[in-house]
Amino acid sequence: MNIFHCLAGFVFAVPGIVFAQEVVPEATAGFLKGRPYSPYADRAFPERVFFGDTHVHTALSADAGGGGTRLMPRDAYRFARGEQVTSNTGQPVKLPRPFDFYMITDHSDGMGAITDILSGAPNILADEQGRRFHEAFNQGGEIALRASQEMTASFAQGTISPALNYQPGNPAYERVWDDLISIAEEFNQPGVFTTFAAFEWTSLVQGNNLHRNIILRDGPEKTGQIVPYTTTPPLGSSNPRDLYAWLQIYEDTTGGDALAIAHNGNLSNGWMFSLVDDFADGTPPLDRDYAEQRQKWEPLYEWSQYKGDGETHPLLSSEDEFADFETWDYGNLDASVAKTPEMLPGEYARSGLLRGLALQAELGVNPYKFGANAATDTHIGITTVSEDNFFSKQVPYEPSAERASHVGKAFADGNVAYYGSAYSAAGLTAVWARKNTRGAIFDAMERREAYATTGPRMSVRFFGGDYDPDALARRDLARIGYSGGVPMGGDLSVAEGEAPDFLVYSLRDAVGANLDRIQIVKGWIDTETGAAMERVYDVAWGGERSPGADGMLPPVGNTVDLSIPSWTNTIGSPELGAVWTDPDFDPAEPAFYYARVIEIPTPRWTAYDAVKFGAEMPEGTPMTTQDRAYTSPIWFTPD
């Protein structure tokens, strides 16, 4: 029996929504208690999980096209829906399975400029910087890559020539946006493959990455009324408050719906989850208006992508044995400022969630109340997240014998910031929805009924509320979960003094690895000291293991054979689940909870490269990985 479909097919009541019910015959009304005999009739909850990428760049982004990317939006959509394409380096590439939804988010600043830079338009060649970039980009290879990085740094430091930074009002700018809208419409197939009009707002303050991906729920009749918001004055701004104002204008003007997803913050040097207003004179503390606006417009946050994982950092979560996963902590985006430990709490999802609880106590509103999203941030026009099919982020890191040892970026003093081996094959966003359409996918993201994976398509359900310990004996877990509480992304209410229960379940990727364990991560604010606290609980695991005297669960083992490379599913479990009650619950303490599902060890992409190319890896390069999923949190706020 397919457990996943059984998990999906049951009913709950959605507050504020009335679903039509057929009349139950009087003879069976008492037995069925108002429900038809068929558990699949009159279903009224999100019963399907859909996977996609919310952060994709094509050759239309200057840093992509300048670095050698030639794949355009139509190529990206064809690839995402399952067709084989030829990569930028001439290699055939195809997904093992199509995606359900896809969002091309080319940069709003400079939109349309790269085409003119590459072709050598007269206005570009008349500008000294433009002429230099034109010559470098057209040489390709390493020269084009470094020129692309120089352009990014120039933009970050505010020294980009206005001639290259196309803005609204430029005919090329508006033409590209119109094309992106029409191409998204061309490839949108409701029920099969869903596309969105979207863009990346590229706030980059002195190299500190504050990018947001803007997702629009609507079709061309609304998205065609506007042009994207940029970060360049006077029409744009790098201040998130001004972005929020633009999002409100978009909705008021068009009657549409929009949201923003912040880029993985590990390159923001502490700015992503700041405690102060970095854009105001004297950097005063954040205020209630900012908290309200950020919570309203940013329901999700990017927990993982090609440039590293952003759940937590080993210096922040020293007792979490899985904290050091695909860690990027060299500095900010352009390597202009190296990382220091005090920056870390402002960069990671878990510490951001904790800061949100603290700010809620001060402001009455939690600005960092976000769910879990993952994406790739690919800059080559194709999304590949399977370790054995990894084409990486930029053209020089498409498959080759040298890519792992290639210097990705260096500091001004020449010290290496990272090698190509640091890129991570992540990630995807999963949403629970009733159907694969723009409205259903967008609404799931907006209500935070979404989770992040670092590539695999494991199915994960997470509920908080009041559940019987024997609930897992039933197969209708979705009905039980919704009827007894709230799903991931929700707000928990509990009976006075009673500890909440959490129902969590995961089924492995059908073509992937078994599961090692499910953990529930709790964060809370200690009412006596005001300190931010966290703890990770193992709640379900595969194999014949038991926690030791120290409370730690032994490792699941490792079946990876690096000579192939491959692994076997002889350890772990194909499905795991638990009903867990918080043993440390204090009804006076605000808290959040999220589930983390971890696979057994499998070969990392570097292991596949080592075998396919006979490539040497930089010292310390990991050759195995334990992919994972992070659910959106469930929050508890004391009355």
VENDABEL-V88977 format. One record per backbone hydrogen bond with DSSP energy under -1.0 kcal/mol. CO is the residue of the C=O (numbers start at 1). NH is the residue of the N-H. If there is no record, write none. Layout:
co:CO nh:NH
co:CO nh:NH
This chain:
co:2 nh:6
co:3 nh:7
co:4 nh:8
co:5 nh:9
co:8 nh:10
co:14 nh:17
co:25 nh:28
co:28 nh:32
co:29 nh:33
co:32 nh:35
co:38 nh:41
co:48 nh:433
co:50 nh:431
co:51 nh:100
co:51 nh:101
co:52 nh:429
co:53 nh:103
co:55 nh:377
co:56 nh:105
co:57 nh:381
co:58 nh:61
co:61 nh:65
co:62 nh:66
co:64 nh:69
co:65 nh:68
co:71 nh:59
co:72 nh:76
co:73 nh:77
co:74 nh:78
co:75 nh:79
co:76 nh:80
co:77 nh:81
co:78 nh:83
co:79 nh:82
co:80 nh:99
co:85 nh:93
co:87 nh:90
co:91 nh:87
co:93 nh:85
co:100 nh:194
co:101 nh:53
co:106 nh:200
co:108 nh:111
co:110 nh:113
co:113 nh:117
co:114 nh:118
co:115 nh:119
co:116 nh:120
co:116 nh:121
co:121 nh:124
co:121 nh:125
co:122 nh:126
co:124 nh:127
co:127 nh:131
co:128 nh:132
co:129 nh:133
co:130 nh:134
co:131 nh:135
co:132 nh:136
co:133 nh:137
co:134 nh:138
co:136 nh:139
co:140 nh:144
co:141 nh:145
co:142 nh:146
co:143 nh:147
co:144 nh:148
co:145 nh:149
co:146 nh:150
co:147 nh:151
co:148 nh:152
co:149 nh:153
co:150 nh:154
co:151 nh:155
co:152 nh:156
co:153 nh:157
co:154 nh:159
co:156 nh:206
co:161 nh:164
co:164 nh:166
co:166 nh:110
co:167 nh:170
co:170 nh:174
co:171 nh:175
co:172 nh:176
co:173 nh:177
co:174 nh:178
co:175 nh:179
co:176 nh:180
co:177 nh:181
co:178 nh:182
co:179 nh:183
co:180 nh:184
co:181 nh:185
co:182 nh:186
co:183 nh:187
co:189 nh:192
co:189 nh:193
co:193 nh:189
co:194 nh:102
co:197 nh:216
co:199 nh:214
co:200 nh:108
co:201 nh:203
co:201 nh:212
co:203 nh:210
co:205 nh:208
co:207 nh:333
co:208 nh:205
co:211 nh:263
co:212 nh:201
co:213 nh:261
co:214 nh:199
co:215 nh:259
co:219 nh:222
co:219 nh:223
co:220 nh:224
co:222 nh:225
co:223 nh:226
co:230 nh:237
co:232 nh:236
co:239 nh:242
co:239 nh:243
co:240 nh:244
co:241 nh:245
co:242 nh:246
co:243 nh:247
co:244 nh:248
co:245 nh:249
co:246 nh:250
co:247 nh:251
co:248 nh:252
co:249 nh:253
co:250 nh:254
co:251 nh:255
co:257 nh:217
co:259 nh:215
co:261 nh:213
co:262 nh:302
co:265 nh:268
co:267 nh:209
co:267 nh:333
co:268 nh:271
co:271 nh:274
co:275 nh:286
co:276 nh:278
co:277 nh:280
co:280 nh:283
co:284 nh:277
co:287 nh:291
co:288 nh:292
co:289 nh:293
co:290 nh:294
co:291 nh:295
co:292 nh:296
co:293 nh:297
co:294 nh:298
co:297 nh:260
co:299 nh:371
co:301 nh:373
co:303 nh:310
co:304 nh:375
co:306 nh:424
co:308 nh:305
co:310 nh:349
co:311 nh:350
co:313 nh:316
co:313 nh:317
co:317 nh:320
co:320 nh:323
co:323 nh:325
co:326 nh:309
co:330 nh:339
co:332 nh:335
co:337 nh:332
co:340 nh:343
co:341 nh:344
co:343 nh:346
co:344 nh:347
co:346 nh:273
co:348 nh:352
co:349 nh:353
co:350 nh:354
co:351 nh:355
co:352 nh:356
co:353 nh:357
co:354 nh:358
co:355 nh:359
co:356 nh:360
co:357 nh:361
co:358 nh:362
co:359 nh:363
co:360 nh:364
co:368 nh:370
co:371 nh:301
co:373 nh:303
co:376 nh:306
co:378 nh:57
co:386 nh:389
co:393 nh:379
co:394 nh:397
co:395 nh:398
co:404 nh:421
co:406 nh:420
co:409 nh:417
co:409 nh:418
co:411 nh:414
co:415 nh:411
co:418 nh:408
co:418 nh:409
co:419 nh:422
co:420 nh:423
co:424 nh:426
co:428 nh:453
co:429 nh:52
co:430 nh:451
co:431 nh:50
co:433 nh:48
co:435 nh:437
co:436 nh:191
co:437 nh:441
co:438 nh:442
co:439 nh:443
co:440 nh:444
co:441 nh:445
co:442 nh:446
co:443 nh:447
co:444 nh:449
co:445 nh:448
co:448 nh:450
co:449 nh:432
co:450 nh:632
co:451 nh:430
co:452 nh:630
co:453 nh:428
co:459 nh:507
co:461 nh:505
co:462 nh:488
co:463 nh:503
co:464 nh:486
co:465 nh:501
co:468 nh:471
co:470 nh:473
co:471 nh:474
co:475 nh:477
co:476 nh:480
co:477 nh:481
co:478 nh:482
co:479 nh:483
co:480 nh:484
co:484 nh:466
co:486 nh:464
co:487 nh:490
co:490 nh:635
co:495 nh:498
co:500 nh:582
co:501 nh:465
co:502 nh:580
co:503 nh:463
co:504 nh:578
co:505 nh:461
co:506 nh:576
co:507 nh:459
co:509 nh:512
co:514 nh:600
co:515 nh:573
co:516 nh:542
co:517 nh:598
co:518 nh:539
co:518 nh:540
co:519 nh:596
co:520 nh:537
co:521 nh:594
co:522 nh:535
co:523 nh:592
co:524 nh:533
co:526 nh:530
co:531 nh:526
co:533 nh:524
co:535 nh:522
co:537 nh:520
co:540 nh:518
co:543 nh:545
co:548 nh:551
co:552 nh:548
co:561 nh:564
co:561 nh:566
co:566 nh:561
co:573 nh:515
co:574 nh:508
co:576 nh:506
co:578 nh:504
co:580 nh:502
co:586 nh:589
co:590 nh:525
co:591 nh:636
co:592 nh:523
co:593 nh:634
co:594 nh:521
co:595 nh:631
co:596 nh:519
co:597 nh:629
co:598 nh:516
co:598 nh:517
co:602 nh:625
co:604 nh:607
co:604 nh:608
co:605 nh:609
co:606 nh:610
co:607 nh:611
co:608 nh:612
co:609 nh:613
co:618 nh:621
co:623 nh:604
co:625 nh:602
co:627 nh:599
co:628 nh:454
co:629 nh:597
co:630 nh:452
co:633 nh:489
co:634 nh:593
co:635 nh:492
co:636 nh:591
